[in-house]
């Protein structure tokens, strides 16, 4: 069986919360949540020991993966979408400039031009990664961000990307997919739900 374990990075440091943090913002995962995640990561490692760990190059993902204390391979295709001029701005200020039609539904939101990388560009690079993952055997961990993980989940479960975005993994959350069967077989969190507020894409 080929198992795909999708892990979303831990929340970012408090000083960056409430700001738009995407692929153009390389900020740290919160040190306290990293310390709190050890037990959850150890349990995940015991239940689904990885044959390979693939990780976004961004610090918050690298630091999340480091909690597992396992060798990992950095893959730029797991980088979050670069939102261009939105990066680092207060979320409220960004949303105040977004036209209502862009938030009408998930598909409209994904198509909206942020002035940075398009979602189609993100999907194209993640699709290339998915082709590689399907050729692998064993248990593959992917430590990444909301956008790339939604694409991987959609491909692995044969669902629309919009559906994956409508039920996202929380920061510090994980999901296990049986790739051969195309079904979810487990889901959980590295840290308590109360510690997951805010924290970057």
C-alpha positions, 0 to 999 in steps of 0.5 A: 500500500502507498500511504500519503500523509499530508501535514500542514505546518504549525502556526507562525509566531504571534507577531505575524498572525493576522497578516497575509502569510503565503509563499512570499513570506518566510517566517518561523513557526511558533516556538511554543507550538513546536515544543507542544507538537512533539508528542503528537508528532511522535504518535504520528511517526509511530502509527505511520512511519515514513519512507520519505519526508517531502517538505516545503522549503519555507521555514514554518514547514521545515521547522514543523518537519524537524519536530519529527527528527527524521531525514527530509527532502526539500521540494520547492513544489510544496511551497505555498502560493506567493500572493505578491503584494498581499504578502505581509499585509493585515488580512483585514486590509487585504480583504477590504480591497477584494471585490465581492464577486471574488468571494462568491464561491471557492472557485471564484476565490481561487481564480482571483488575481492577487498580483502574485502567483496564480492558483493555476501555476500552483496546481501545475507544480503540485500536479508534477509532484503528484505524478512523482508521488504516485510512482513511489511505494510505502509511506510518503509524508508531505509537510506543506501549506494549505494550497499545495496540500489541497491539490494533493488531497484532491488528486489522491481522493479524486475530488474537486480542488474546491471541495478540498479547500472547503474542508482544509486541514488546520495548521498543525493538522494531518491526514492519511490517504490510502493512495491505492484505494483513493480514500482517507484513512486517518486525520488528527492534530499535532497540537490541541485545537486551542493552540491552532488559531492564526498562523499563515497559509 
